[in-house]
Structures are given as structure tokens and as C-alpha cells.
């Protein structure tokens, strides 16, 4: 189902948004449409790369895809520790701190 009209209505009133990219597939066709709508309504956005625990996930490829296909100047502020199903946590570059996905809150 196409949610283009609903997304347009929502973007008109937002102060900001999170654009979610697939860690395996990168920028997908609907992402291009939503990004164009965000530009039209001057909605500032953060990009979140999802599904990094899946086989074939590559956050650097997703970031490169955003730069190439969306024309966005972007950089990672968090970096995963490990790849695909071996992902063990992440490093917060800004705060220089590692977070591991283990223990009671993992």
C-alpha cells in the first residue's frame, strides 16, 4: 500500500524526522520518495541504519548509498562492533564510549 499522501500530511507539521535505511539494502525506492518530500517541506532529518544484525548488513554501504542516491552529506556518529549476526554492540563516537549487547539490558 502506498502511504505517500499520509507521509506528505505528516511532514507538513513536523519539526524533524528520522529517515530509516536498511542496513542490508541501503536506500530503497520509497526512501527516495520520502526524502524528496522531506526536502520539499524543509524537514531536518537524522538517518538511522536499521537491521545491522542481519546477514549481509554493511553500515558503510548504507551511508555511501545515502550520499550517492540522496545527495546527503552524512557521517556515522555510532559504529557497530562486529558484523551481521556477530554484532556485539556499538561505539558512540561523540562520547567515545562502547556499549555491548550483553547482560540484563543487552
C-alpha positions in Angstrom: 0.0 0.0 0.0 1.2 3.5 -0.8 1.3 5.9 2.1 2.5 8.9 0.1 -0.4 11.2 0.9 -0.3 10.3 4.6 3.5 11.0 4.7 3.0 14.4 3.0 0.4 15.4 5.6 2.7 14.4 8.5 5.7 16.1 7.1 3.9 19.4 6.9 3.7 19.7 10.6 7.0 18.0 11.8 9.9 19.9 13.3 12.3 17.0 12.4 12.2 13.3 11.3 14.2 10.1 11.3 14.9 8.6 7.9 15.4 4.8 8.4 17.6 3.0 6.0 18.0 -0.8 5.7 21.5 -1.9 6.7 21.4 -4.6 4.0 19.6 -2.8 1.1 20.5 0.8 1.8 18.4 3.4 0.0 15.3 1.8 -1.4 12.7 3.3 -3.9 10.3 4.5 -1.2 13.2 6.1 0.6 13.8 8.4 -2.4 10.2 9.5 -2.4 10.1 10.3 1.3 13.4 12.1 1.1 12.1 14.3 -1.7 9.1 15.1 0.5 11.3 16.0 3.4 13.3 18.4 1.2 10.0 19.9 -0.2 8.8 20.7 3.4 12.3 21.6 4.7 12.2 18.9 7.4 15.6 18.3 9.0 16.4 14.6 9.4 18.6 12.1 11.1 19.4 8.9 9.3 19.1 5.6 11.3 20.6 2.5 9.7 18.4 -0.4 10.8 18.8 -4.2 10.6 22.6 -4.3 11.2 22.3 -7.7 12.9 21.2 -9.3 9.6 23.4 -11.3 7.3 25.0 -9.0 4.6 24.5 -5.8 6.6 27.0 -3.1 5.9 26.5 0.3 7.6 29.2 1.9 5.4 27.4 0.8 2.3 24.2 2.3 3.6 25.9 5.6 4.3 27.6 5.6 0.9 24.1 4.8 -0.6 22.6 7.8 1.2 25.4 10.1 0.0 25.2 8.9 -3.6 21.4 8.4 -4.1 20.1 11.1 -1.8 22.8 13.6 -2.2 23.1 14.0 1.6 26.3 14.9 3.3 26.3 12.4 6.2 28.6 10.6 8.6 28.3 7.9 11.3 28.1 9.0 14.9 27.8 5.4 16.1 29.8 2.5 14.8 28.8 -1.2 15.2 31.1 -3.6 17.0 31.0 -6.7 14.8 29.1 -7.5 11.7 25.8 -9.1 10.9 24.9 -11.9 13.4 28.2 -11.3 15.2 27.3 -7.7 16.1 28.1 -7.4 19.8 27.5 -3.7 20.4 28.3 -0.2 19.2 30.7 2.6 19.7 29.4 6.1 20.3 32.0 8.3 18.5 30.8 11.5 20.0 31.0 10.4 23.7 33.9 7.9 23.0 32.1 5.1 24.7 31.4 1.5 23.8 28.1 -0.2 24.6 27.8 -4.0 24.5 24.6 -6.0 24.0 25.0 -8.4 26.9 23.8 -8.8 30.4 20.3 -8.0 31.8 19.9 -4.9 29.5 21.7 -6.3 26.4 
